[in-house]
């Protein structure tokens, strides 16, 4: 999935129309539509604002799913312990 598809996915998950999301961001419904269709590039600042408006992390918006950082941390810890044992 690309960023535009992710915006649409999360917008719909949150029950918002393009117009409603646009109002939250102070931009037009048309601009949201352009982002979702991939017809307009998006600045990182705008990605952060969209994520905030959708009440998700920028990572989730970029990746399409929320990332459980606690699981990543646990996995890294287990990997580090395994490497240490081998040394």
N, C-alpha and C positions, 0 to 999 in steps of 0.2 A: 504494500500500500504506500502511496505517496502522501505528502502532507495535506494536500487538498482532500483526498479521500478520508484521511483521519479527522480533519476538521468536520466534515459532513457526518462521519460516524459519531463523533463525540457530541456534536450539536444535536443530533437526533436522539442520542442516549439521554441527553439532558432535557429533551422535550422542547427545544427552541426552534423557531423558524429562522431563516436567514435574516429576515427583517429584525427580529428580536435580538439576535446576536449582534447585528450591525448597530442597533441602538445602544446596546451595552458598551460597544467599542467606540461609538461616535463616528461610524462610517456607514456607507449605504449598503442596502441589501444586495445591490448589484456588485459591490466590491467583494462581499462574502461569496457570492456566486462565482465570481472570477477566481477567487482563491481556491474554491472547491473544485472547479473545473481545471485548475492548473494553468489558467490563461494569464495569470498575473503572479509575478514573483512576490515573495513575502519577506520583509525584513525580520531579523531575529527579534527586534523589539515588538513587532506586531505579533509574532508567534507567542511571545511571553504574555502579551495582553490578551490574546485569544484564550490561551491556557488559563489565565487568571479568571476571565469571564466565564469559562466553562467549569471552573473550580477543579482543575486537574493540573498535573505537573506538565511542564514543557516537554519532559521526556515522554510522557504518555501521548502527547499530541504528535510528537515526532515519530514515535514507535508504533502507535496505534493501540497500546495497552499500558495500563499502569505497571510500573516496575516495583516489585517488592524488594526494596533495598536491604531489608533485614535478612532475607534468604540469600542474597548475594554475599552479604557479610559473613554469614554462617558458612557458606560454601568456601569462601576465601580462607576462613579460619581453618576449616578441615583440610584444605589443600596445603596450607602452610604447615600444619602439624604433621601431615604425611611426609612432606619434603624434609622437615626437621628430623623425623625418625630415620629416614634413609641416610642422612648425613651422619 
